[in-house]
């Protein structure tokens, strides 16, 4: 059993850590993300604070149940001109979201928080700026039809590692942050504190 627990059900995050040679267990934090998000937004939280707070809630919840483990909580927030988009709940909503993002820039904030013995140990929030091409309505609908099974789990309704890369004319920032995990920063910190060899 590893001392590190990933407090996320994201297979992409798990794959990134696994591919980097990190040993860990998974324990999904069941939290009401929408209620937390609505509360923070009503208090005027920005996208960075929102991503950080959601990652922390997940890490804290699992850490309280596993005090001897190191718990990694993660979250991602999409900020489109001050509007925060969540995962689409239907193909129709995915079409709407992509229509909103089409021809414009948005920021993707990817947060990671490490907890140890019920207390925050380290945190990081990465930011990527993405510019989406002007997309036709027909293309958006066909794209969602082809990819809904995968993109329903993704903020912004795209996966850069798949067909989603075709939606963009420019991506400024760390690729791993787009995938939902500031991997290099997490690995650097785990190495620094002696949790992984380096």
Helices and strands as residue ranges (DSSP letters): E 4-6, H 11-19, E 25-26, H 33-42, H 47-65, E 70-80, E 83-85, H 91-101, E 105-116, E 119-132, H 137-151, G 163-167, E 168-172, H 175-178, H 183-192
